[in-house]
């Protein structure tokens, strides 16, 4: 009998356990039934024994990891967690990478802290400044209060900081101006006060800034940031007539949403210039001024502060959206893929074709061109953008990160990082074959990614097409689950009850096939089939003989037959 993994002191298998445990009462659970089979061979116990001591030795000797554990425990201590989403943060652990809401790099360094919409309250500990490898902090839509810790300015690699829709008060720390890598900053819908943070104007890479609906005051410095929102701050200079406001420098290329009186003053000034030109007798200059005025008004009208207009961007332009999600132009992606040339096709699937592309900065990407039925009609584009933004919030080391999207001219395209090692399905049939330790690591990585989608995304994301072809391998041969969220995106609806079953023959759970209603158990079934593919190294429909060879679920028939024969 296989040992009870819950008593094991090594946490390497811990991320897999909740998946099997959650669904142990299902009629057929490949996860649960395979866990014993995976651990049966004696060689497996030997390798596990060696792995245990080598892992623990490395972990205990890696001092920065202990510092990260201490910092995370301090953060948890300052927060009230009514739903227990941080309950597996164990202060006796040396590996925080298996903890909920934590993302780690391939080197096991904490690079992401994401717990949005979890009803967290309390205060944010200044010990967060000890997590010097953090790249993303996403704690939006909670009830966290107190002052923003100045120690946030000690995170040199931080790229995205979203603390919006909380109860933070006090001033914006000047130390945030030291975040040289910061690109995306949202502090909107809090109770922040004090003078406008001039230090933020010195962040060289800042592309998105939202400080709306706070109580900030004073002049607004000159910001190179393209997407910039300060509405809802009644004491900002746009609503004041004091001498202090005359020092405000507002970039002419940015359409600030200030009060109507400021807009009237701006119009009056331009009208005065036009009248002066008329009085001067220069009708030609008057005509030119009117043309320029109207063009500028039109351009400003189209460039909304949040950068979500429907217009096609100029070539090379970048739109930054939710979570640093980049909006590409259709012209840009056509150039990257050589007009979607057939020689750049990486794969073909149920959602569309995937093309290899090279952007203008020489970055190699994978561009998924969704099928025509993904375009939809009516509010399809708005729904598409909403779903894409939800997908972009799923950030985990075992999930394929969405870089950006394009929605223009009837096209829907998604842009992902290029994975040079291809898919697990291709590697299983390649030469040399994958060794057992690599297959085991792939299974664990895929399980962690699915667990994140089911338990840590709000709302949860059901993949609906878990298979070896949708699990990619990064540079370190770590499993990266792709195509998550696409089934929901193509449905154009809020329900998981769909008119069309999404998935691949042989990987679809029986209840999903018969009822059209998917759940997290649908993905667990697909994950069990993935484990069978990893063990056997064969395709789902390669099993059986004669006329039964291409029957759906042939792999399960093969498993049942061998089980009853005692093989």
C-alpha positions in Angstrom: 0.0 0.0 0.0 1.3 3.4 -0.9 2.3 5.6 2.1 0.1 8.5 3.1 1.7 11.6 1.5 0.0 13.9 3.9 2.4 12.9 6.6 5.5 13.4 4.5 7.9 16.1 5.8 9.0 17.0 2.3 6.7 19.4 0.5 7.7 18.5 -3.0 4.4 16.6 -3.5 2.1 19.0 -1.6 0.8 21.0 -4.6 -0.6 17.8 -6.1 -2.4 16.6 -3.1 -5.3 19.0 -3.0 -6.2 18.1 -6.6 -6.6 14.4 -5.8 -8.1 15.0 -2.4 -10.8 17.3 -3.7 -12.2 14.8 -6.1 -11.5 11.5 -4.4 -15.3 10.7 -4.4 -15.8 11.0 -8.1 -16.9 7.8 -10.0 -13.6 7.6 -11.9 -10.7 9.7 -10.6 -7.5 9.1 -12.6 -5.7 11.4 -10.2 -6.5 9.3 -7.1 -6.2 5.9 -8.7 -2.9 6.8 -10.3 -1.3 8.2 -7.2 -0.8 4.7 -5.8 0.4 3.4 -9.1 2.9 6.1 -9.5 4.5 5.3 -6.2 4.4 1.6 -6.4 7.8 0.8 -8.0 10.7 0.4 -5.6 12.9 2.5 -7.7 10.5 5.4 -7.2 10.9 5.2 -3.4 14.7 5.2 -3.8 14.6 8.2 -6.0 12.1 9.9 -3.8 14.4 9.3 -0.8 17.4 10.8 -2.6 15.3 13.7 -3.8 14.0 14.4 -0.3 17.4 14.9 1.2 18.9 16.8 -1.7 15.9 19.1 -1.8 15.9 19.7 1.9 19.7 20.3 2.0 19.5 22.8 -0.8 16.5 24.6 0.8 18.1 24.9 4.3 21.3 26.1 2.8 19.7 28.8 0.7 19.6 31.8 3.0 17.5 34.2 0.8 14.7 31.7 0.8 14.5 31.8 4.6 14.4 35.6 4.5 11.5 35.4 2.0 9.6 33.0 4.3 10.1 35.4 7.3 8.8 38.4 5.2 5.8 36.5 4.0 4.9 35.3 7.4 5.1 38.9 8.7 2.7 40.0 5.8 0.3 37.2 6.8 0.4 38.2 10.4 -0.7 41.8 9.5 -3.7 40.6 7.5 -7.0 39.2 8.5 -7.8 36.3 6.3 -11.5 35.3 6.7 -11.5 32.8 3.9 -8.2 31.1 4.9 -6.6 31.6 1.5 -3.2 32.1 3.2 -3.7 29.1 5.6 -0.9 27.0 4.1 1.7 29.7 4.7 3.8 27.7 7.2 6.4 29.5 9.2 8.3 26.2 9.6 8.6 25.8 5.9 11.7 26.6 3.8 9.9 26.6 0.5 7.2 29.3 0.0 6.9 28.4 -3.7 4.2 25.8 -2.9 2.1 28.4 -0.9 -1.1 29.8 -2.2 -1.0 33.2 -3.9 2.7 33.0 -4.4 4.6 32.9 -7.7 8.2 31.8 -7.9 10.9 31.9 -10.6 12.6 28.7 -11.9 15.3 29.5 -9.3 12.7 29.3 -6.5 12.7 33.0 -5.8 9.4 34.7 -4.9 8.5 37.0 -7.8 4.8 37.4 -7.4 2.3 38.0 -4.6 -1.3 38.0 -5.9 -4.4 37.8 -3.7 -7.0 40.0 -5.4 -10.6 39.9 -4.3 -10.1 37.7 -1.2 -11.7 40.0 1.4 -8.4 40.5 3.2 -8.3 43.3 5.8 -5.7 44.5 8.2 -2.5 46.3 7.2 0.3 45.6 4.8 3.6 44.9 6.6 6.7 46.8 5.7 8.6 43.5 5.7 7.4 43.3 2.1 10.5 45.3 1.3 12.6 42.2 2.0 11.1 40.4 -1.0 13.6 42.0 -3.2 12.9 39.7 -6.2 9.2 40.7 -6.4 8.0 41.6 -9.9 4.2 41.7 -9.3 2.1 42.7 -6.2 -1.6 42.3 -6.9 -3.8 42.9 -3.8 -6.6 44.9 -5.4 -10.3 44.6 -4.4 -9.7 43.9 -0.7 -10.2 45.8 2.5 -6.6 46.4 3.5 -6.1 49.7 5.4 -3.4 51.7 7.1 -0.6 53.6 5.3 1.3 52.4 2.3 4.6 51.0 3.6 7.6 53.1 2.4 9.5 49.8 2.1 7.7 49.2 -1.2 10.4 51.5 -2.7 13.0 48.8 -1.9 11.8 46.4 -4.6 14.1 47.1 -7.5 12.5 44.5 -9.8 8.9 45.4 -9.2 7.0 45.9 -12.5 3.3 45.8 -11.5 1.8 47.2 -8.3 -2.0 47.1 -7.9 -3.4 48.1 -4.5 -6.6 49.6 -5.9 -10.0 49.4 -4.2 -8.8 49.1 -0.7 -8.8 51.4 2.4 -5.2 52.7 2.4 -4.8 56.2 3.9 -2.0 58.7 4.4 0.3 60.0 1.7 1.8 58.2 -1.2 5.4 57.4 -0.2 8.1 59.3 -2.0 10.1 56.1 -2.0 7.9 54.7 -4.8 9.9 57.0 -7.1 12.9 54.6 -6.7 11.1 51.8 -8.5 13.1 52.0 -11.7 11.4 48.9 -13.2 7.8 49.9 -12.4 5.5 50.0 -15.4 2.0 49.6 -14.0 0.7 51.4 -10.9 -2.8 51.4 -9.6 -3.7 53.1 -6.3 -7.1 54.3 -7.2 -10.2 54.0 -5.0 -8.4 54.4 -1.7 -8.3 57.2 0.9 -4.9 58.5 0.1 -4.2 62.2 0.9 -1.5 64.8 0.9 0.3 66.4 -2.0 0.5 64.8 -5.4 3.4 62.4 -5.5 6.0 64.2 -7.6 8.5 61.4 -7.3 6.3 59.2 -9.5 7.1 61.4 -12.5 10.7 60.3 -12.2 10.0 56.6 -12.8 11.5 56.0 -16.3 9.4 53.0 -17.4 6.0 53.9 -15.9 3.4 53.3 -18.6 0.1 53.2 -16.6 -0.8 55.3 -13.6 -4.2 55.4 -11.9 -4.5 57.6 -8.8 -8.2 58.4 -9.3 -10.8 58.7 -6.5 -8.5 59.6 -3.6 -8.0 62.9 -1.7 -4.8 64.0 -3.2 -4.1 67.8 -3.5 -1.7 70.2 -5.1 -0.1 70.7 -8.5 0.3 67.9 -11.0 3.9 67.4 -12.2 4.8 66.8 -15.8 4.3 63.1 -16.5 5.6 61.2 -19.5 3.2 58.4 -18.7 0.8 57.9 -21.5 -2.1 56.4 -19.6 -2.7 58.6 -16.6 -5.9 58.9 -14.5 -6.4 61.5 -11.7 -10.2 62.0 -11.7 -12.0 62.0 -8.4 -9.4 64.0 -6.5 -11.3 67.3 -5.7 -8.3 69.1 -4.4 -6.2 68.6 -7.5 -5.3 71.9 -9.2 -7.8 71.3 -12.0 -10.5 72.3 -9.5 -8.7 75.1 -7.8 -8.1 78.8 -8.6 -5.1 79.4 -6.4 -1.8 80.7 -7.5 -0.3 77.3 -6.7 -2.2 75.8 -9.5 -0.5 78.0 -12.1 2.6 75.9 -11.6 0.9 72.7 -12.8 2.6 71.4 -15.9 0.1 69.3 -17.9 1.4 67.4 -21.0 -0.5 68.5 -24.1 -0.6 65.0 -25.4 -2.5 63.6 -22.4 -6.3 64.2 -22.2 -6.8 64.8 -18.5 -10.3 64.6 -17.1 -10.5 67.8 -15.2 -13.5 69.9 -14.3 -15.7 71.7 -16.9 -14.5 75.1 -15.8 -10.9 74.3 -16.7 -12.1 73.0 -20.1 -14.0 76.2 -20.6 -10.9 78.3 -19.8 -8.9 76.2 -22.3 -11.5 76.7 -25.0 -11.7 80.5 -24.3 -8.0 80.8 -24.6 -7.9 79.0 -27.9 -10.9 81.1 -29.1 -9.0 84.3 -28.1 -6.0 83.2 -30.2 -8.2 82.5 -33.2 -10.0 85.9 -32.8 -6.6 87.6 -32.6 -5.5 86.0 -35.8 -8.7 87.2 -37.4 -8.3 90.7 -36.2 -4.8 90.6 -37.6 -6.3 90.1 -41.0 -4.7 86.8 -41.7 -7.5 84.6 -42.9 -5.0 81.9 -43.9 -3.6 81.6 -40.4 -7.2 81.6 -39.0 -8.1 78.7 -41.2 -5.0 76.8 -40.3 -5.6 77.4 -36.6 -9.2 76.1 -36.9 -8.0 72.9 -38.7 -5.3 72.3 -36.0 -7.8 72.9 -33.3 -10.4 70.5 -34.6 -7.8 67.8 -35.3 -6.4 68.1 -31.8 -9.9 68.0 -30.3 -10.6 64.8 -32.3 -7.4 63.2 -31.2 -8.0 64.0 -27.6 -11.5 62.7 -27.8 -10.3 59.3 -29.0 -7.5 59.0 -26.5 -9.4 58.3 -23.3 -7.4 58.2 -20.1 -7.7 54.5 -19.7 -6.5 53.8 -23.2 -9.4 51.6 -24.2 -10.6 53.3 -27.3 -11.6 51.2 -30.3 -9.4 53.0 -32.8 -6.4 51.3 -34.5 -3.2 52.4 -33.0 -0.3 53.8 -35.1 2.4 51.4 -36.0 4.8 50.8 -33.1 2.4 52.2 -30.5 1.8 50.3 -27.3 -1.3 50.3 -25.3 -1.0 49.2 -21.7 -4.0 47.7 -20.1 -4.9 45.7 -17.1 -2.0 43.8 -15.5 0.6 45.2 -18.0 -1.4 43.5 -20.8 -0.2 44.9 -24.1 -2.6 45.7 -26.9 -1.0 45.0 -30.3 -2.0 46.4 -33.6 -3.1 44.1 -36.4 -0.4 45.6 -38.6 2.2 44.8 -36.0 1.2 41.1 -35.8 0.9 40.7 -39.5 4.5 42.0 -39.9 5.7 39.7 -37.1 4.2 36.6 -38.6 4.9 37.5 -42.3 1.1 38.0 -42.8 0.3 34.7 -41.0 2.5 32.7 -43.4 2.0 29.0 -43.5 5.7 28.4 -42.8 5.3 30.1 -39.4 2.5 27.8 -38.2 3.5 26.2 -34.9 0.3 24.2 -34.4 -3.4 23.8 -35.2 -6.1 23.2 -32.6 -9.7 23.6 -31.8 -9.3 27.3 -30.9 -7.3 28.3 -34.0 -3.9 28.3 -35.5 -0.7 29.3 -33.6 2.0 31.2 -35.5 5.6 31.9 -34.6 6.3 35.7 -34.8 9.1 38.1 -34.3 8.3 41.6 -33.0 10.0 44.8 -34.0 12.3 44.5 -31.0 13.3 41.0 -32.1 11.3 39.3 -29.3 10.0 35.9 -30.5 6.4 35.2 -29.6 3.6 32.8 -30.3 0.5 34.4 -31.9 -2.8 32.5 -31.6 -5.2 33.5 -34.3 -8.7 32.5 -33.0 -11.2 30.9 -35.3 -13.8 33.0 -37.1 -16.6 31.9 -34.7 -14.6 33.5 -31.9 -15.3 37.0 -33.3 -19.1 37.0 -32.6 -21.3 40.0 -33.0 -22.9 42.8 -31.1 -21.0 43.2 -27.8 -18.5 40.4 -28.8 -15.5 42.8 -28.7 -16.3 44.2 -25.3 -16.9 40.6 -24.0 -13.6 39.5 -25.6 -11.6 42.3 -23.9 -13.2 41.5 -20.6 -12.4 37.8 -20.8 -8.8 38.6 -22.0 -8.3 40.8 -19.0 -9.5 38.1 -16.7 -7.1 35.6 -18.3 -4.2 38.1 -17.9 -4.7 38.2 -14.1 -3.9 34.4 -13.8 -0.2 34.7 -13.1 1.6 31.5 -12.0 5.0 29.9 -12.9 3.1 26.9 -14.3 0.7 28.9 -16.5 1.5 30.3 -19.9 1.5 34.1 -19.4 -0.5 36.2 -21.8 1.6 39.0 -23.2 -1.1 40.9 -25.1 -3.9 40.8 -27.6 -5.3 42.3 -30.7 -9.0 43.0 -31.5 -9.4 44.8 -34.8 -10.9 44.4 -38.2 -12.8 41.2 -37.3 -9.6 39.6 -35.9 -9.1 38.2 -32.4 -5.5 37.4 -31.6 -3.6 36.4 -28.5 0.1 36.8 -28.0 2.1 34.5 -25.7 5.8 33.9 -25.0 7.5 31.5 -27.4 8.3 28.1 -25.8 11.3 26.6 -27.7 10.9 23.1 -26.1 7.4 22.7 -27.6 4.6 20.7 -26.0 4.7 17.6 -23.8 2.8 15.7 -26.5 5.6 16.3 -29.0 8.4 15.5 -26.5 6.8 12.2 -25.4 7.1 10.9 -29.0 10.5 12.6 -29.6 14.0 11.3 -29.2 15.5 10.9 -26.7 12.5 10.0 -24.6 11.7 11.9 -21.5 13.2 10.3 -18.4 11.0 9.4 -15.4 12.1 12.3 -13.2 11.2 14.8 -16.0 7.8 13.2 -16.5 7.1 13.4 -12.7 8.1 17.1 -12.7 5.8 17.8 -15.6 2.9 16.1 -13.7 3.5 18.2 -10.6 3.9 21.4 -12.6 0.6 20.9 -14.5 -1.2 20.0 -11.2 0.1 23.3 -9.6 -1.1 25.3 -12.6 -4.6 23.7 -12.6 -4.9 24.1 -8.8 -4.2 27.8 -9.2 -6.9 28.2 -11.8 -9.4 26.3 -9.7 -8.7 27.7 -6.2 -6.9 31.0 -6.5 -8.6 32.7 -9.5 -11.7 34.7 -8.8 -13.8 33.7 -10.6 -12.3 30.2 -11.0 -11.1 29.3 -14.5 -12.1 25.9 -16.0 -9.7 24.8 -18.7 -11.9 22.2 -20.4 -9.2 20.9 -22.6 -6.4 19.5 -20.4 -4.1 17.4 -22.5 -0.4 16.8 -23.3 -0.6 19.1 -26.3 -1.7 22.0 -24.2 1.1 21.6 -21.6 4.3 23.4 -22.9 7.8 23.2 -21.7 9.9 26.3 -20.9 13.7 26.6 -21.1 14.1 24.5 -18.0 11.6 21.9 -19.1 9.1 23.0 -16.5 5.5 22.4 -17.3 3.5 25.5 -18.4 -0.3 25.0 -18.9 -1.6 26.9 -22.0 -4.9 27.6 -23.6 -6.6 28.2 -20.2 -9.6 30.5 -20.4 -10.1 30.1 -24.1 -13.1 27.8 -23.9 -15.0 30.4 -21.8 -13.7 33.2 -24.1 -15.2 31.5 -27.2 -18.6 30.9 -25.5 -19.4 34.6 -25.1 -21.3 33.9 -21.9 -21.1 33.9 -18.2 -22.2 30.3 -17.6 -20.2 27.2 -17.9 -23.3 25.5 -19.4 -22.6 25.8 -23.2 -24.2 24.8 -26.4 -20.9 23.4 -27.8 -18.7 21.1 -25.8 -15.1 22.3 -25.9 -12.3 19.8 -25.7 -10.5 17.0 -27.5 -11.9 13.5 -28.2 -10.5 11.1 -25.7 -9.9 13.8 -23.1 -13.5 14.9 -22.4 -15.1 13.9 -19.1 -18.2 11.7 -19.6 -20.6 14.0 -17.7 -19.4 17.0 -19.7 -19.9 15.2 -22.9 -23.4 14.1 -22.0 -24.7 17.3 -20.2 -22.5 20.1 -21.7 -21.9 21.3 -18.1 -18.3 21.7 -17.1 -16.7 22.0 -13.7 -13.3 21.7 -12.0 -13.9 17.9 -12.1 -13.8 18.1 -15.9 -10.2 19.3 -15.7 -9.3 16.6 -13.1 -10.5 14.0 -15.6 -8.4 15.5 -18.3 -5.4 15.7 -15.9 -5.8 12.0 -15.2 -5.7 11.3 -18.9 -2.5 13.5 -19.1 -0.9 11.3 -16.4 -1.7 8.2 -18.5 -0.1 9.8 -21.5 3.0 10.6 -19.4 3.2 7.0 -18.1 2.6 5.3 -21.4 4.2 7.8 -23.8 1.3 7.1 -26.2 -1.6 9.0 -27.7 -5.0 8.6 -26.2 -6.4 7.0 -29.4 -3.4 4.7 -30.1 -4.9 2.0 -27.9 -7.2 -0.8 -28.9 -7.2 -3.1 -31.8 -9.2 -3.5 -35.0 -12.4 -1.4 -35.2 -12.1 -0.2 -31.6 -8.8 1.6 -32.2 -10.4 5.0 -32.8 -13.2 4.8 -30.3 -13.4 7.7 -27.8 -11.9 6.8 -24.5 -9.9 3.9 -25.8 -7.1 4.6 -23.4 -9.4 4.2 -20.4 -10.6 0.9 -21.9 -7.0 -0.2 -22.1 -6.4 0.9 -18.5 -9.5 -1.0 -17.2 -8.6 -4.1 -19.1 -5.0 -4.2 -17.7 -6.3 -3.5 -14.2 -8.7 -6.4 -14.3 -6.0 -8.6 -15.7 -3.7 -7.7 -12.8 -1.0 -6.1 -15.1 
